[in-house]
Structures are given as C-alpha cells and as structure tokens.
Amino acid sequence: MDNSVLWLGFIIALIVVISVAKKSLWLSLTLGAFILGFSSLSLWKVFITFLETLMDPAIILLAVSVGIIPLIGGVMEETHLMESLVQNLRIGKKGTLMAGPALFGMLPIPGGALLSAPLVESAGKDINNTLKVQINVWFRHLLIFIYPLSTLLPTTKIANIELYKQIIYMIPFFIFSSILGYYFFIRKINGTIKYNKIFRLKELLIPLSIILIAPLFHFFFLRFFPISEIPLLIGVSLSLIFALRVSRLQVKSIILVMQKMRVWVFPLIILSMFLFLNMFKASRMSSLIAEIDMPETLLLVGVGAILGFVTGRIQIPVSVIVPIYFSKYSVSSVPELAFAVMFFSAYMGYILSPVHPCVAVSLEYFKVSFSQYSKAIIIPVLLSLIFAAIISLILL
C-alpha cells in the first residue's frame, strides 16, 4: 500500500478523534481506530485486532473496574458523603478552597466541577468570580496526578507502566502544580469559615474509607494475582459494597444513580483506547512515524499540550502519543519520566481548554467569560509547560 494512503488515513483518523471527542470520547477513539485500520490493514486483520482487544482478559477486567468507579462516586454524591467529608475536614478557608474541589475531583463525573462550585462559592464569598473559576478548575484536578483510580489507571495501562511506580514520578509535578496554584490563586485570600454543624469524626472517616479501600486493596494484593486487574476489580467492588451499605439506597435509587452517571460509557472508553492502540500497532504507521525527526520534548510537551487543549481530554493525547512513542523509540513501554512529562503537558492543555467540561460548567456557574478565565490562568499554565520542557531536555 502506498505510504501517502497510509498517511492520509492516519490524518483523517486524528481529525475524527479530535472533532468527535468533544461529544463522545469512546466513539471518537473507536471511529479513529477503524479508520486507521481500514486505511492500512486488510479487512481480516482489522477483525482479528478488534476481536483480540475485546477478548483480552486484562482489558475486560479494567473496563469493568472503571465502570464501577463512577457508580461509587454517584452513590457518594447522592447521599452527600463527599459533602460530609469536606465539611468535617476543618482545615480553614484556604485549605477548604484547595482541598474541597480536589476531593470532589476524585469522583470521575463528567462536568463534576458543578459539585465543588457551590463549596467554592460558599467558602470564597469575598473573592471575585474569575478567581473562583480558577480555584474550582485548578484544584479540582490536582489529585489526578497521584490518585491511582483516576485517569492514571487506564493511561498507565496503555503505556505499559506499573501504576504505583508511576505515581512516584508524578509527585514532583503534583507538588509543582500545588505550589503554583497556591501562589497564583490562594496566597492573598484572607478570612475564616463559619461552620454551621459540629465536627463529627464518623462523617469524616466513612467517606474517606470508601475512597481509600479500592486503591489500598489493589496495592497490597497485586503480588498475589496473575492479572493485576483482578485485585483492582475486587477493590472497587468492596468500595462499592461499603458505599451501598452505608447509604442504604433502594434498588430503584441505585438504578437512577447508574443512569445519571452513565456508567456504561466508562468501560467503552477503556475498550476504545486499547482498540486505537492495537490498530496503530498492527498498521505500518508505526514504522513511518518512527522515521520522522521530531525531538522528544516536542512530542511529549508540545503535541501533548496541543492535543489536551484541542480535545479537552487527557486520554486522547495519551492514546495518540503512546503508540507513536513506541514506534519512534522501539520500546514496549514508555519510560516513567517521559510519561510524567507527557501526562503533565496534556493536563495543562486540558486545564486551559474551552471544551473541557469542568471549565465550561464553572464558567457558566460563576458567570465568567472564557477570555477572562484564559487571561487569568495562562501564566501558571505556561510556567508549567516550561517546567515540563526543562525536565524533558535535562533528564530525558
């Protein structure tokens, strides 16, 4: 097959992924995978690759596990367990403005910034609305760097990296983002919070336990199972069982929570991510892209940030860049530091993106224009990308 046809198919696949991702992440990756497949592979090879993806036990277990996580979040939202957690932290005004959105951000809910927006509004009554948007968006996503059952879970799997080892490499980026967030958004805020309810330790520990059961079980029992996704599935199931037991929701309410959270979408995202990766691996695009003379920093930082901004997602940049990295550097897994730089760069594009659902709903809630938001947040984003580029140039 002519190389120009392969390149055309790859470019069309990327355009479809980027454009459709604004509406549906799993559909964009699925369409992109098949466009890439049909432009470079035989019909039989496309079918086999599709079948192998769907029949991979590790991928299926990961997809089911990821489908349970938003249900846990939905139960906690429905029963106000996260609100109880935040209200009983008692960490002051600045602490609440930082930790409140971050804790709510652990729930994988599309546009979930609406959950933390009222908290930011209540704790920050004396600050301007643009700053409230910045706080809500920036701090809502901070724990994404170190919480294992968030975006790191599927993306490290795509990159063939051990999850908890990768978290160690993410810590410097988490600290850097926290410092920037505090300096630009929190430092000058003064005042205290008046709590309307007395402190209840039980209302603090119960939601914390629900959040921590799954990753702790997963981490400590990894060595006892041949497939790492088995303890993950057991862990998230235990978290869900505990959440349901505490909430005492009726079956009808649970079904409504499932519908509200659209839990079926999350497994589809996982399957589509691996389908795109496997189609790319099976095609000849890997060898063609490997011939391009592109600096590693440009690929990880530049392309990562641009794709994060254009798509308003982190999974898309990772799904696109990882197979390119595999072929360009002839490796079977992305080095942990390279992955951290790529993830961080894509994250910064994502934070700035107008198609990022949390940005959109925060702007609407606080009645702030995107231009006001972007002008105010661009400096810490650029500083972050410079930091990522320096790390890449010096250490990679």
Buried (B, 14 or more C-beta within 10 A) or exposed (E): EEEEEBBEBBEBBBEBBBEBBBEBBBBBBBBBBBBBBBBBBEEEBBEBBBEBBEEBEBBBBBBBBBBBBBBBBBBBBBBEBBBBBBBBBEBBBBBBBBBBBBBBBBBBBBBBBBBBBEBBBEBBEEBEBBBBBBBBBBBBBBBBBBBBBBBBBBBBBBBBBBBBEBBEBBEBBBEBBBEBBBEBBBEEBEEEBEEEEEEEEEBBEBBBBBBBBBBBBBBEBBEEBEEBBBBBBBBBBBBBEBBBEBBEBEEEBBEBBBEBBEBEBBBBBBBBBBBBBBBBEBBEBBEBBBEEEEEBBEBBBBBBBBBBBBBBBBBBBBBBBBBBBBBBEEEEBBBBBBBBBBBBBBBBBBBBBEBBBBBBBBBBBBEBEBEBBBEBBEEBBEBBBEBBBEBBEEEE
